[in-house]
Amino acid sequence: MVDPSCARAGLAVASALCVAVMSGAVLAQQEKPADEPVWAIGRPKTDAALKMAPVAAFPVPTPAEKLPKLKAPPGFKVEVWHSGILDARALRRGDKGTMFVSTLFVANKVYAVTDKGGKRETKTIVDKLEMATGIEFHKGALYVATPKQITRYDNIEASLDKPPEPKVVTDKLPGDAHHGWKYIRIGPDGKLYVPVGAPCNICEVGDKHAVMLRMNLDGSGIETVAKGVRNSVGFDFHPKTKELWFTDNQRDWLSEDMPVDELNRVAAPGKDHFGYPYCHSGLMTDPQFGWGRSCNEFVKPAALLGPHMAPLGMRFYQGKMFPQKYQNAIFIARHGPWNRTKKDADVAVAYLDPAGKRVTSVEPFLTGFVENNAYVGRPADILFLPDGSMLVSDDHAGAIYRVSYGR
């Protein structure tokens, strides 16, 4: 839309006047009021939008008897695996069966859940560590990632009561608070994969942000695997092709129904660009940064996961408990939108073709996290146990659920 003052200006002054007016408008949109939080930048000044804000997790865990009654397809059983675990986020299992659980904004801890004679006990093994969200277990060691660094706790399962001093793997991550929290995995190539999100809702980024990195386990050899990745907080590797698949959260404040969050496949590591900040969902160019760009320049999403659904942890199913149709399908924790009027959250399942290259459908699998358009739980991560059953963490209610199958 052309500003009316630009249309009325004489030719002699039109250029200077229009540039001044339009530049001022852009600057006004970009300037952040002193009392405006980062997440609110770009929020429309309408009554409905002004009521929206990130959903605060419960400050204390929900008692087991008050946890949501979740539903799965016929033949599946859903039960509370463990409750009273504040801000439960990422899940990793140790060689001796210890369940390591990370947290994000509320607890700033990493827990270890152990089984003592059939009774589960929770220990805090890392405390007062901001955004201690990214964890991975490998060869007896627990890796813990914050926005700035990754550390390693060796032989951790033998020293849960007194964890060893952590060893620094790398401290060369940007350290931004906005989208700086991590989800880390060690890939089939033996390298540590680490996302670095965009430090904003929407902005031009250099080569240090909006990327997926990988490095050697000692922190050396850092290289970029994928570009144009706004905020990935979940990924896994296809059991057969070994290709990296990841969820990605798209930008906020465009509309209730756009953009649509993504599931992506990396076919050309180091070359693939997934669009941010120029193209969203493979469907639309950004109204600010997309001028002169085309979505055809970038890798299309493997699947669309719903508007503002905040897909987080994901895993390929390789167990033997679930029916055959779930073999090599992807289970995805859709945390649910905060900047959308209609709330929704679930664990979805994405089915792939036999070659593992194309998504054929995406369906809800585990539901019941929303009651009366309010969250009673929000799934965050997924882990499969050796028996083939599935664990789902809930950082909103502070619990872990187990889903099993057996008629």
ABEGO torsion letter per residue (X at the ends): XBBAAAAABBAAAAAAAAAAAAAAAAAAAABBBAABBAAABGBBABAAAAABBBBBBBABBBBAAABBBBBBBBGBBBBBABBGBBGBBBBBBBAAGBBBBBBBAAAGBBBBBBBBGGBBBBBBABBGBBGBABBBBBGGBBBBBBAABBBBBBGAAAAAABBBBBBBABAABAGBABGABBBBBBBAAGBBBBBBBBABABBBBBAABGBBBBBBAAGBGBBBABBGBABBABBBBBAAAGBBBBBBBBBBGABAAOBBBBBBBBABBGABBAGOAABBGGABBBAAAABGBBAAABBBBABBAEBGAGBBBBBBBABAABBAAABGBBBBBBAEBAABABBBBBBBBBBBBAAGABBABBBBABBGABBGGBBABBBABBBBBAAGBBBBBBAAAGBBBBBBBEX
